[in-house]
């Protein structure tokens, strides 16, 4: 199954067009999607609320830290 990921953009709005960079981003997001899907399914099998699982996954993304933050 192939996912349609967005066109990756820089902060200035220009498109990241390097084939290798786009390939790495696609692979990373494919892996993240599968891990998140597995976590959701595990939670559901353990009778955790679907709404709570989705909220926890959203919170996880919101807590990610940008170590390259431009000052």
C-alpha positions, 0 to 999 in steps of 0.5 A: 500500500502506497501512502500519499504524503504531502509535498514537503515544504520549507519554512519559506514555502518552497518545495523540498524537491531532493529525491533522497530527502523526499524518499526519507520523509516518505519512509519515516511517515510510512513507519510512523503510520504503521507504529501508530496503527499498531498502538491503536489496535493494541489499545482497542484489543485491551479495551481502551477507548478509541477516543482516548487512544486517538487523543493520546496519539494527538498529544504525543505529536503535540509534545514533540520538540524541535531540537533545531529551532531557529533563534 
